[in-house]
Amino acid sequence: MSVNEKSVQRMKALIGQLKAADIAYYRDDNPIISDKEYDRLTEELLGLESETGLVLSGSPTQKVSGEILEELVAVRHTKPMLSAKKTKSVEDLVAFAKIAPVLISWKLDGLTIVLRYENGELKQAITRGREGIVGEDVTHTVRTYLNVPLTIPTLDPIEIRGEGVISWEHFNLLNSGLEEPYSHPRNLAAGSTRKLDANESGKRFLEFFAFDLVSDYLETQSKLGQLQLLERNAFSVVPHVYLDAAKDPNLIRDAVKSFDPKGYAYPVDGLIMEYDDRQFGASLGATGHHENRMIALKWKDDPVRTRFLGVDLATTRTGMVSITGLFEPVLIEGAEVSRAYLHNLGIFEEFQFGVGDEIEVYKANMIIPQIDRNLTRSNTFQMPMVCPCCGKELVEKTTSGGTRQLFCQNPHCAAKLVRKFTHFCEKTRMNIEGLSETTLEKLIGHGWVRNYGDLYELEQHREAIIQTDGFGVKSFERMQAAIEKSRHCTLAKFIAGLGIPMVGRHAGRDLDRYFNGSWEAFEQAIQDGFDFTQLPDFGQIMHNNIYTWYADAEEATLWKPLLNHIEFVKETSTMTIDNNNPFAGKTVVATGKLMNYTRDGIQMKLLSLGAKPASSVTKKTDYVIVGDKAGSKRAKAEQLGIVTLTEEEFEAMLTQ
């Protein structure tokens, strides 16, 4: 029995869509699809799971429990997990392939894992462990991987080897938010898989790529046949090429060239070549270290000499300061390189740098620039002990992982306010596309952005930004275009972006309407002691929050420079307001998860009905529309005797 390939691909696509929707809704408070569409996609996924008998890890239909273990349990492998003989010469692969047809595939750089299935269900996941003989049970975290099948159509006992990896994209995204960043995706994948808390590992976007079928009685003759069997059971299989190169060795050379690690989405450290004929491969035997049926091509890490120039410091949101070594530009693997990340203060000091020292640099796995060694070791360079973001003195601390790092302890350092800047730039606030939390952390950490106004003066740092990892000319220009577009904004979005506690999008609209879109009028009202509680849905707490925020000198350093760069425009709307309905002129609160409306959608619907959408339930509230998990607002409405409506009842009243 096998799974229809189109069904599997559709299931993976649905899981991706639903996961993205969950992140946007729950983490970012910025829904990208309607609740109705979310439920439709979920129903489709449930149908495919029922039809195929296959459930993939990461499926929102399966809520993986947040299992926490006291320790990982040791498990013995059914067969020793040996390595492959290694070479750095393509000609060794040519010679290897002359004997019999081969498969060439990526040598993924992650954590090797064995999966065991019984009666079509995942029973155990085990790391390679010590010498490939005894591993650790990591079933609890592997169940949180994005693409591991939890059930498969093959009911025979089956054991699969593969690699647990994280893509470069997700590595860069996640690593930027960690107190102690990982040096390589391999370390992040291994550390995440071996966590005792499955909830934590589930946030790491881990994936599994199968490369070997240990239960060879299911397919004994062909390595290619093994991989095809795994694909039929919905496993993601390492990309591979079958070649019969006995008469044309150039097939091997050309194939090796086609595997370009710079264009691949996942970390790799070479290629694996293996004989397709399984029986022939087994007949070649093995040493205590490797099996003779396969050979690994490792990328050459040829060092290039250059001269050390200094360091680039950047403060992260946790206060930790990253250290990047700078050197005279050199050409490596066809690209100019002038900087390499130094992982902590201890590693930096081991090099004993001095400006002008001759050093050797290379690209690890042909991708990541690294400093190999310092040939001069003058030890004359003095680390600048001031925060690049706020200018305060840095201190040295030893992290929970035992490494020495530099930290900024200033609680008002802008680098620690990344989330404030992210809030300011969100789509429903100032709508500056492309300024994600990761991007903002880089801009702020280098000291280019210290307040909201600095976002509009980034042109003066153009060359430095373009040279920073993750940027380029095109990305900088796209970012600048989005920033320029945001110079013209409504008072509603501006106020919502400022982060005044409890004064969000809805309150911003109310203030925009009351003060006719004028910031000057709003600010003058504060200076004149205006009573904001006279506005609909503004209570004493919101009133106090506005005055507390305005009087905060630290907050003022963030937003006041912004006023020199913003032009306020009146909010225009083509909305047709229908006053001939039961909700016209009424104050309505919507709470809980609705089927047919997003949060913004129900607000706009109420406005179009001439109603006054509100965010809190008071005695002045006329109706409360309740969705799933309505919670305290529903309880308060019932306590006050306010009419509550289901979504169906709300829509039924519109048709009367």
Secondary structure, DSSP 8 states (H G I E B T S, - for coil): ----HHHHHHHHHHHHHHHHHHIIIIISS--SS-HHHHHHHHHHHHHHHHHH--EETT-TTS-----B-SS--EEE-SS---EEEEES-HHHHHHHHTSS-EEEEEEE-SEEEEEEEETTEEEEEEE--BTTTEEEB-HHHHTTSSS-EEE-S--S-EEEEEEEE--HHHHHHHHTT-SS--SSHHHHHHHHHT-SBHHHHTTS--EEEEEEES-GGGS-SBHHHHHHHHHHTT--B--EEEE--SS-THHHHHHHHH--GGG-SS-EEEEEEEESBHHHHHHT-B-SSEEEEEEEEE-----EEEEEEEEEEEE-TTSEEEEEEEEEEEEETTEEEEEEEE-SHHHHHHH---TT-EEEEEEETTTEEEEEEESS---------B-TTT--BEEEEE-TTS-EEEEE--TT-GGGGHHHHHHHHSTTTT--TT--HHHHHHHHHTTS-SSGGGGGGGGGGHHHHHTSTT--HHHHHHHHHHHHHTTEE-HHHHHHHTT-TT--HHHHHHHHHHTTT-HHHHHHHHHTT--GGGSTT--HHHHHHHHHHHH-HHHHHHHGGGGGT-EE-----------SSTTTT-EEEEESB-SS--HHHHHHHHHHTT-EEESS--TT--EEEE-BT-THHHHHHHHHT-EEEEHHHHHHHHH-
